[in-house]
Amino acid sequence: MRIGKLHIERPVILAPMEDVTDRSFRKICKRFGADVVYTEFISAEALRRGVEKSVQKMLFEDYERPAVIQIFGNSEEAMAEAAVIAASYAPDYLDINFGCPAKKVAGKGAGAALLREPEKMARIAASVVKAVSIPVTVKTRIGWDRESINILDIIPRLEDAGIGAIAVHGRTRSEMYKGTADWDWIARVKEHARIPVIANGDIWSARDALAMFNHTGADGIMIGRGSIGNPFIFKQVKELLQGGSVVTFPGFSDRIAVAIEHLRLSVECKGEKYGTLEMRRHYATYLKGLPKVSRVRDRLVRENNWQHVIEILRDYETDCERYAKEGKIREYAEYLNDHSKRLVLK
Ligand SMILES: Cc1cc2nc3c(=O)[nH]c(=O)nc-3n(C[C@H](O)[C@H](O)[C@H](O)COP(=O)(O)O)c2cc1C
């Protein structure tokens, strides 16, 4: 896949996710083999106003490259201005969010709302492309609802606007995260597009990743929820794509070790207070399916001292060793199966 100067064969990409793909999680996914990582989406209006929290979200380390900053907004002026600010942080490319279904975004005419205004969408895309000298890509959905799927009408408009690649989540806005992603539509997009297509939606395992490539013929794939608490998925996908079989099967020790690494990075990036607080949402997924996990989770999410959190996790690891001897630890395959039964979304 080529985007500007970037050339990666069959990239496996970490999807942008608000409150998830901060620097700490991106670094972990990178270490496990994610080829490209995206920031959380960042409001163009907030960048224009210099809101510190939004500015912080644009920071990344060279280690993460290729790294992409994603912005959203509802006007050509705001988006062009935000694009210039974002480009000054030197991401490898900029991405525009035309897919967010949330009320706080789509309700204000940004994100997926622009699927109902293809002309305006194209104008915003063109204004961003014109404002910066790095490549600009788009991430979107297949349409607003099942009755108005218009992705095939949108693609040529974005191509004419100078967009360098398009990531497509195979759902409509109305579907939010319900049902299963429609990979047939992504295959259709690939047939029609002249620019690279990145396929997204419901890749929960390495097998799903391979199936997505085969089903859609996409140039790259993008993994979101399947990586939460399970960054190992990037390594597994690589193993399957390169060697024909998966050899990484993380046990409880690996999962706990990565949770601790994630916490350390979170504290390093955000400081002790916020680094510890913001990790709370992640323990459940790292420990999912392990025995007697609810008790330990309750303690983890009440603990304010990150070193104590590490102690709790290490103690739990010792407990797990005992559970394993008693035959109470489930196989990773079972965990995965559970994991794919949808993570709870806001
Ligand atoms: C918690 C969460 C936050 C998300 N935030 C963003 C975002 O900031 N920008 C974006 O383009 N998509 C966002 N998404 C959508 C994902 O990037 C992705 O398109 C969607 O989850 C489908 O892929 P998946 O089935 O692999 O999760 C978010 C999804 C989740 C679950």
The ligand as an SDF file (V2000), in Angstrom:
LIG
                    3D

 31 33  0  0  0  0  0  0  0  0999 V2000
  -13.8740    2.9630   22.1710 C   0  0  0  0  0  0  0  0  0  0  0  0
  -13.8710    3.3280   20.7020 C   0  0  0  0  0  0  0  0  0  0  0  0
  -13.4500    4.5790   20.3260 C   0  0  0  0  0  0  0  0  0  0  0  0
  -13.4180    4.9160   18.9670 C   0  0  0  0  0  0  0  0  0  0  0  0
  -12.9120    6.1310   18.5960 N   0  0  0  0  0  0  0  0  0  0  0  0
  -12.7270    6.3980   17.2730 C   0  0  0  0  0  0  0  0  0  0  0  0
  -12.0430    7.5710   16.8500 C   0  0  0  0  0  0  0  0  0  0  0  0
  -11.5640    8.3700   17.6680 O   0  0  0  0  0  0  0  0  0  0  0  0
  -11.9110    7.7830   15.5120 N   0  0  0  0  0  0  0  0  0  0  0  0
  -12.4020    6.8970   14.5760 C   0  0  0  0  0  0  0  0  0  0  0  0
  -12.2540    7.1150   13.3780 O   0  0  0  0  0  0  0  0  0  0  0  0
  -13.0460    5.7820   14.9560 N   0  0  0  0  0  0  0  0  0  0  0  0
  -13.1940    5.5010   16.2670 C   0  0  0  0  0  0  0  0  0  0  0  0
  -13.7650    4.3220   16.6430 N   0  0  0  0  0  0  0  0  0  0  0  0
  -14.1410    3.3460   15.6020 C   0  0  0  0  0  0  0  0  0  0  0  0
  -13.0030    2.3580   15.3380 C   0  0  0  0  0  0  0  0  0  0  0  0
  -11.8630    3.0310   14.8110 O   0  0  0  0  0  0  0  0  0  0  0  0
  -13.4310    1.2760   14.3370 C   0  0  0  0  0  0  0  0  0  0  0  0
  -13.7990    1.8760   13.1260 O   0  0  0  0  0  0  0  0  0  0  0  0
  -14.6080    0.4520   14.8370 C   0  0  0  0  0  0  0  0  0  0  0  0
  -14.4490    0.0940   16.1810 O   0  0  0  0  0  0  0  0  0  0  0  0
  -14.7850   -0.8260   13.9860 C   0  0  0  0  0  0  0  0  0  0  0  0
  -13.6230   -1.5940   13.9880 O   0  0  0  0  0  0  0  0  0  0  0  0
  -13.4430   -2.8860   14.9630 P   0  0  0  0  0  0  0  0  0  0  0  0
  -14.5830   -3.8050   14.6870 O   0  0  0  0  0  0  0  0  0  0  0  0
  -12.1150   -3.4560   14.5940 O   0  0  0  0  0  0  0  0  0  0  0  0
  -13.4990   -2.3690   16.3640 O   0  0  0  0  0  0  0  0  0  0  0  0
  -13.8470    3.9800   17.9880 C   0  0  0  0  0  0  0  0  0  0  0  0
  -14.2830    2.7300   18.3950 C   0  0  0  0  0  0  0  0  0  0  0  0
  -14.2930    2.3910   19.7300 C   0  0  0  0  0  0  0  0  0  0  0  0
  -14.7350    1.0230   20.1120 C   0  0  0  0  0  0  0  0  0  0  0  0
  1  2  1  0
  2  3  1  0
  2 30  2  0
  3  4  2  0
  4  5  1  0
  4 28  1  0
  5  6  2  0
  6  7  1  0
  6 13  1  0
  7  8  2  0
  7  9  1  0
  9 10  1  0
 10 11  2  0
 10 12  1  0
 12 13  2  0
 13 14  1  0
 14 15  1  0
 14 28  1  0
 15 16  1  0
 16 17  1  0
 16 18  1  0
 18 19  1  0
 18 20  1  0
 20 21  1  0
 20 22  1  0
 22 23  1  0
 23 24  1  0
 24 25  2  0
 24 26  1  0
 24 27  1  0
 28 29  2  0
 29 30  1  0
 30 31  1  0
M  END
$$$$
